[in-house]
């Protein structure tokens, strides 16, 4: 007979694991596309600074 611990099957624990996985994916994508994101932000702010309101 296997005793199941409530700690491993709680919804709160699973939600924390899901959040941790999503954060890890976001950090990984940020590191992977770091140069492109920087270029995009720089170009966007340059365009905003060059416009006249």
Order of alpha helices (4+ residues) and beta strands (2+ residues): alpha-alpha-alpha
